Amino acid sequence: MMELQEIETLLHTKFSKKIRDPFVKVIRQYKLISDGDRIAVCISGGKDSALLALLLKDYQRHSGIPFELICLAMDPGYAPENRQQIQENMEHLGLPLEIFDTNVLKVAGNHAAENPCFLCAKMRRGYLYTEAKRRGCNKIALGHHYDDAIETVLMGLLYGGQIQAMLPHLKSANYAGMELIRPLYLVREAAVTAWVEASSLQFLPCACPAHTKEGNTKRAEVKALIAKLAAENPQIEANILNAVKNVNTAKILGWRDEAGTHSFLDRF
């Protein structure tokens, strides 16, 4: 395994254009970090959240913006060896980790055995907000990347019957004073994978028992569809995200906002 100093150097050299530059760009463009922030980086055990934590530590060191970081991991009921690997990875990356225990996997498995992912994700988010707030944090950072964002747009359209984006910055509706940020929003999944391979790091692919169903999920179907379309037209991926940046409200049948539901007929 590569030494920490070498891993960090990669982010400023080989992976500067594909990882560090878009990471810094999204922080500035969407105003993700401000003076005095106390940010809980949510560590899942996978490559995305570990990279996010390392980038935020680097940004804390070089940006000149005074903010605090906490690496926070929820153990939803991992096997002991999975928990140990998460701890060892974070130690190797020089990132102190705080772990709290829950029974999320057991509850989700009992109440939604066929499709536990939605309930599991909802419970995880609630626990993370609660624990982050208890530690005095005002923001939580998640490791969603560009590919997650465009897949979410298409999933909402095809399976949810709605046009919506995975936002890079939003305020929590249920936890006063808390915000969620996604600093990897413009980083491609392929770049993250390449960084992991170059660093010789080993991460959990997914510690969830439902991982065996991953290839059969709707997200996997959408990922494959986007890859097929992008192979024929590389602009497809950018067009998906641009579609939710350039919504022409004069040419949609209806929309929702804080005031309720609206129709294009309201303008007649």
Solvent accessible surface area in square Angstrom, and as a share of the most:
residue,aa,sasa,rsa
1,M,122,0.54
2,M,51,0.23
3,E,110,0.49
4,L,48,0.24
5,Q,143,0.63
6,E,89,0.40
7,I,0,0.00
8,E,30,0.13
9,T,68,0.40
10,L,25,0.13
11,L,1,0.01
12,H,74,0.33
13,T,84,0.49
14,K,139,0.59
15,F,9,0.04
16,S,25,0.16
17,K,173,0.73
18,K,141,0.60
19,I,0,0.00
20,R,45,0.16
21,D,66,0.34
22,P,19,0.12
23,F,2,0.01
24,V,16,0.09
25,K,117,0.50
26,V,0,0.00
27,I,4,0.02
28,R,172,0.63
29,Q,94,0.42
30,Y,61,0.23
31,K,158,0.67
32,L,0,0.00
33,I,14,0.07
34,S,56,0.36
35,D,104,0.54
36,G,64,0.62
37,D,7,0.04
38,R,70,0.25
39,I,0,0.00
40,A,0,0.00
41,V,0,0.00
42,C,9,0.06
43,I,8,0.04
44,S,58,0.37
45,G,5,0.05
46,G,18,0.18
47,K,53,0.23
48,D,33,0.17
49,S,5,0.04
50,A,3,0.02
51,L,0,0.00
52,L,0,0.00
53,A,0,0.00
54,L,1,0.01
55,L,1,0.00
56,L,0,0.00
57,K,35,0.15
58,D,7,0.04
59,Y,8,0.03
60,Q,65,0.29
61,R,131,0.48
62,H,102,0.45
63,S,38,0.24
64,G,72,0.69
65,I,45,0.23
66,P,87,0.54
67,F,11,0.04
68,E,89,0.40
69,L,39,0.20
70,I,14,0.07
71,C,9,0.06
72,L,0,0.00
73,A,4,0.03
74,M,8,0.04
75,D,12,0.06
76,P,0,0.00
77,G,49,0.47
78,Y,27,0.10
79,A,39,0.30
80,P,109,0.69
81,E,115,0.52
82,N,34,0.17
83,R,68,0.25
84,Q,100,0.44
85,Q,52,0.23
86,I,6,0.03
87,Q,67,0.30
88,E,87,0.39
89,N,11,0.06
90,M,3,0.01
91,E,130,0.58
92,H,53,0.23
93,L,0,0.00
94,G,35,0.33
95,L,9,0.04
96,P,117,0.73
97,L,40,0.20
98,E,73,0.33
99,I,40,0.20
100,F,20,0.08
101,D,102,0.53
102,T,24,0.14
103,N,75,0.39
104,V,0,0.00
105,L,25,0.13
106,K,141,0.60
107,V,38,0.22
108,A,2,0.01
109,G,34,0.33
110,N,106,0.54
111,H,142,0.64
112,A,26,0.20
113,A,65,0.50
114,E,137,0.61
115,N,118,0.61
116,P,16,0.10
117,C,73,0.44
118,F,160,0.67
119,L,49,0.24
120,C,11,0.06
121,A,52,0.41
122,K,136,0.58
123,M,41,0.19
124,R,55,0.20
125,R,77,0.28
126,G,22,0.21
127,Y,77,0.29
128,L,19,0.10
129,Y,14,0.05
130,T,65,0.38
131,E,25,0.11
132,A,0,0.00
133,K,94,0.40
134,R,168,0.61
135,R,51,0.19
136,G,52,0.50
137,C,6,0.04
138,N,49,0.25
139,K,7,0.03
140,I,0,0.00
141,A,0,0.00
142,L,16,0.08
143,G,13,0.13
144,H,49,0.22
145,H,5,0.02
146,Y,27,0.10
147,D,19,0.10
148,D,24,0.13
149,A,0,0.00
150,I,2,0.01
151,E,5,0.02
152,T,24,0.14
153,V,10,0.06
154,L,24,0.12
155,M,45,0.20
156,G,8,0.08
157,L,90,0.45
158,L,94,0.47
159,Y,108,0.41
160,G,44,0.42
161,G,69,0.67
162,Q,62,0.28
163,I,107,0.55
164,Q,86,0.38
165,A,30,0.24
166,M,23,0.10
167,L,90,0.45
168,P,10,0.07
169,H,51,0.23
170,L,63,0.31
171,K,157,0.66
172,S,23,0.15
173,A,106,0.82
174,N,131,0.67
175,Y,55,0.21
176,A,82,0.64
177,G,67,0.64
178,M,4,0.02
179,E,37,0.17
180,L,2,0.01
181,I,0,0.00
182,R,18,0.07
183,P,0,0.00
184,L,0,0.00
185,Y,7,0.03
186,L,37,0.18
187,V,0,0.00
188,R,82,0.30
189,E,48,0.21
190,A,77,0.60
191,A,7,0.05
192,V,0,0.00
193,T,53,0.31
194,A,40,0.31
195,W,0,0.00
196,V,20,0.11
197,E,124,0.56
198,A,29,0.22
199,S,0,0.00
200,S,60,0.39
201,L,7,0.03
202,Q,121,0.54
203,F,29,0.12
204,L,16,0.08
205,P,115,0.72
206,C,54,0.33
207,A,23,0.18
208,C,27,0.16
209,P,99,0.62
210,A,16,0.12
211,H,64,0.29
212,T,122,0.71
213,K,85,0.36
214,E,89,0.40
215,G,64,0.61
216,N,122,0.63
217,T,45,0.26
218,K,103,0.44
219,R,81,0.30
220,A,25,0.20
221,E,79,0.35
222,V,1,0.01
223,K,82,0.35
224,A,63,0.49
225,L,68,0.34
226,I,7,0.04
227,A,61,0.47
228,K,128,0.54
229,L,64,0.32
230,A,16,0.12
231,A,89,0.69
232,E,128,0.57
233,N,66,0.34
234,P,110,0.69
235,Q,92,0.41
236,I,38,0.19
237,E,30,0.14
238,A,32,0.25
239,N,69,0.35
240,I,20,0.10
241,L,6,0.03
242,N,54,0.28
243,A,58,0.45
244,V,31,0.18
245,K,108,0.46
246,N,108,0.55
247,V,68,0.39
248,N,79,0.40
249,T,69,0.40
250,A,73,0.57
251,K,168,0.71
252,I,42,0.21
253,L,143,0.71
254,G,37,0.35
255,W,70,0.25
256,R,171,0.63
257,D,69,0.36
258,E,177,0.79
259,A,89,0.69
260,G,31,0.30
261,T,112,0.65
262,H,50,0.22
263,S,37,0.24
264,F,75,0.31
265,L,108,0.54
266,D,96,0.50
267,R,130,0.47
268,F,192,0.80
